[in-house]
Amino acid sequence: MIDVEVAYALPNKQQIIALQVPENCTIFDAAERSGIVEKFPEINLSSAKMGIFGKAIPKPKEAIIKNGDRVEIYRPLIADPKEVRKQRAARLKAEKEKQKAG
């Protein structure tokens, strides 16, 4: 058995669950065994993005977890970061033009 953690965070609440899993356990299996879905029923483990210490893991059902790893379950993005930057740039450009004109 190895020691791992499973983490999930909302803007106002976070949870880190420490547990022991077999050595050949996948990242997905560790998340499932942690019982984190009982605390956060909105998590859909089958489609949730996961990572280890901030590094996204593309295939959590295939990747084997190592002793001491922390599985992170990521929430879906609320807004596309590229679109947010584009809107901010357009707003700043409009403000500069307004200052030049007035």
Legacy VTK file of the C-alpha trace (Angstrom):
# vtk DataFile Version 3.0
C-alpha trace
ASCII
DATASET POLYDATA
POINTS 102 float
0.000 0.000 0.000
1.079 3.589 -0.678
0.016 6.908 0.847
-1.661 9.460 -1.444
-4.021 12.427 -1.228
-7.032 13.460 -3.297
-7.909 17.173 -3.459
-10.840 19.202 -4.754
-11.564 22.889 -4.264
-14.421 25.277 -4.756
-14.007 29.049 -4.362
-15.236 28.856 -0.742
-14.439 25.269 0.280
-11.674 22.733 -0.251
-11.025 19.174 0.798
-7.868 17.065 0.872
-8.393 13.409 1.691
-5.441 11.242 2.693
-5.746 7.532 1.960
-3.815 4.370 1.256
-4.170 2.600 -2.077
-2.523 -0.440 -3.685
0.755 0.223 -5.509
-0.731 -0.395 -8.978
-3.672 1.990 -8.427
-4.560 4.501 -11.156
-5.185 8.179 -10.514
-8.866 7.658 -11.322
-9.129 4.688 -8.934
-7.535 6.714 -6.116
-10.065 9.520 -6.663
-12.875 6.975 -6.622
-11.583 5.226 -3.472
-11.242 8.559 -1.649
-15.012 9.005 -1.451
-14.672 12.656 -2.447
-17.855 12.445 -4.536
-19.810 11.916 -1.314
-18.596 15.325 -0.108
-18.941 17.008 -3.518
-21.761 15.254 -5.425
-21.370 17.652 -8.375
-18.106 15.909 -9.350
-18.445 13.567 -12.303
-15.267 11.513 -11.978
-15.720 9.933 -15.414
-15.399 13.293 -17.170
-13.469 15.379 -14.610
-9.990 16.618 -15.512
-7.352 15.412 -13.055
-3.725 16.069 -12.341
-0.867 15.435 -9.949
0.531 18.484 -8.098
-0.761 20.927 -10.740
0.293 18.919 -13.785
-2.670 17.739 -15.879
-2.778 14.008 -16.568
-4.510 13.292 -19.904
-5.523 9.690 -19.118
-6.203 9.368 -15.360
-7.745 5.908 -15.856
-4.384 4.639 -17.170
-1.806 6.637 -15.182
-0.436 4.863 -12.107
-0.204 6.920 -8.931
3.017 6.981 -6.874
3.601 7.144 -3.143
3.149 10.695 -1.871
1.236 11.950 -4.936
-1.693 14.339 -4.579
-4.483 13.805 -7.103
-6.196 17.080 -7.954
-9.663 17.073 -9.459
-10.204 20.197 -11.561
-13.481 22.083 -11.962
-14.605 23.072 -15.473
-13.667 26.592 -16.527
-16.427 29.171 -16.205
-15.057 31.282 -19.061
-12.577 30.680 -21.867
-9.324 32.435 -20.819
-8.582 33.491 -24.420
-11.996 35.120 -24.747
-11.593 36.926 -21.408
-8.202 38.348 -22.503
-9.665 39.401 -25.860
-12.549 41.236 -24.156
-10.194 42.930 -21.688
-7.907 44.108 -24.508
-10.879 45.497 -26.455
-12.139 47.332 -23.358
-8.698 48.868 -22.663
-8.358 49.919 -26.299
-11.777 51.606 -26.173
-10.841 53.425 -22.948
-7.582 54.719 -24.503
-9.431 55.964 -27.580
-11.989 57.686 -25.359
-9.205 59.423 -23.411
-7.541 60.631 -26.651
-10.836 61.998 -27.985
-11.889 63.704 -24.767
LINES 1 103
102 0 1 2 3 4 5 6 7 8 9 10 11 12 13 14 15 16 17 18 19 20 21 22 23 24 25 26 27 28 29 30 31 32 33 34 35 36 37 38 39 40 41 42 43 44 45 46 47 48 49 50 51 52 53 54 55 56 57 58 59 60 61 62 63 64 65 66 67 68 69 70 71 72 73 74 75 76 77 78 79 80 81 82 83 84 85 86 87 88 89 90 91 92 93 94 95 96 97 98 99 100 101
